[in-house]
Amino acid sequence: MAAFVEGAPCWVDASLPDVEAGKRFYGELFGWTFADSAGAEYGHYTQAYSRGRNVAALAPKPDGRMPTVWGVYLYTNDAYACAQRIRAAGGQMVMDPMPVGPYGTAAMAADPGGAVFGLWQPGTHHGFEAQQEPFTYCWSEVYTRARDAVDVFYAKVFGYVPQDQDDAGVEYRIWSPPGKAPGTDTAVLGRSLITDAFPEIMPAHFLVYFAVPDCDRSVATVQRLGGRVTADPFDTPYGRIAVVADNQGAVFGLLSEPRTEADA
């Protein structure tokens, strides 16, 4: 299990109307297995495993008005101090830091553009036991309309070092932790813009990606299981990407290795 640096994604979970349906969907799509519910005192949180290693969780929405969504948690060694930095940098705390039994301390925040993310200060639950391999978490990016405010915010809160990736004519920025040379080898998050190409009602948000061996095959499985495709598979310098929603509406990305000429 790798150690996490301050501000690096260390956990993801899905808030769903029906966790049992989510277990069936992700069990078939990713081959995940699931622990028993943690019980009412922990919101019936259900851990997901890939080859026996902790990789994500599913949780029932406590209020039907809340979004059905995949959320990302950023590592911090002091959730209370991080919450103070968030407020000072122009963000808001959606949920102040709160101990979660022996497992750790959780909080929820919103950046100046309105994108919501979690904080996790580990106790006995350290975060991903596996990532960056097939059927596990591999990347996150924030989509925003408030580019300048958001760039300054994350630099102040986590010390991210930016590098712009505009080769394809689409403005895109990656962030690396402080003390690291910025670049694709060290980046922990991306920042993209919500442009006129997106619906006006689209809110600022984080998009969570999972690695898969074959993006197109996984997209077909999503559709067979009752999910939908919001962005058909397309090739990028980083791999083949698609954006999909599960059969309850939670949106996430799929990423596989770049295709060869033979694959195409």
C-alpha positions, 0 to 999 in steps of 0.5 A, a space after each residue: 500500500 503506497 503512502 499518500 502525499 498531502 492533497 493526493 486522491 486516496 479514496 473514492 465512493 459512490 452515493 447511490 439510491 440502491 447499494 444492492 443494485 450498485 453491487 450487481 453493476 460494479 461486480 459485473 463491470 469491474 469484478 469487484 467483491 463486497 464486504 457486508 454493510 458497516 451498519 447504520 452507525 456508519 451509514 451502511 457503508 459498503 467496501 469494494 474489493 478488487 482481488 481482495 484489496 480495498 479499492 472503493 466503497 458504495 453508500 446509500 444516499 441518506 436523502 433522495 435529493 442528494 446527487 447520485 455521484 462518484 466522489 473523491 477524497 484527498 489525503 490530509 494528515 490534519 483535516 482540521 488544519 486543512 479545513 482552515 486553509 480551505 476557508 482562508 483560500 475562498 472555499 467552503 466546508 460542506 461538512 466540517 471534519 468529523 471522526 468516523 469511529 476508528 477509521 479516520 476523520 472525514 470532511 467535505 468541501 467545495 472549491 470556489 467554483 462549486 466542485 465538491 470533494 472530500 478530505 480523509 485523514 486516515 485512522 485504521 482505514 488508510 485508503 486505496 490498497 490498490 490503484 493504477 491497475 485494471 479495475 481500480 481507481 486511476 485518475 481524477 479531474 475537476 471541471 470548472 468555469 472558475 479557472 483562475 479562482 480554482 487554480 489559486 485555491 488548490 495552490 494555496 490549500 495543497 501547494 500543487 505545482 501546475 503544468 499546462 497540457 494544451 497540445 490538443 487545443 483544449 485547455 487542460 492543467 495537471 497538478 503535482 505535489 509540492 517538491 515534485 517536478 511538475 509533469 505527467 509522471 508526478 501529477 495527482 489531479 487534473 483541471 479542465 474547463 466547462 466550456 460552451 460544448 457542455 450543457 449550461 446546467 452542468 455543475 462544477 464537479 470532479 470526474 473519477 476514472 477507473 482503469 480498464 484493459 479495454 475501454 470499448 469492451 467496458 463501455 459495451 458492458 456498461 450499456 448491457 447492464 443498463 448504464 449509458 454513455 455520455 462521451 463515446 470512447 476516444 483516443 488521447 495521448 494518455 490512453 483511450 477514454 470514455 465517460 459513462 453513467 451507471 444504471 442509477 446515474 453516477 457518472 465516471 470515466 474509463 481509461 485504457 492503454 493507448 490503442 495500437 494501429 492494429 487495435 484501431 
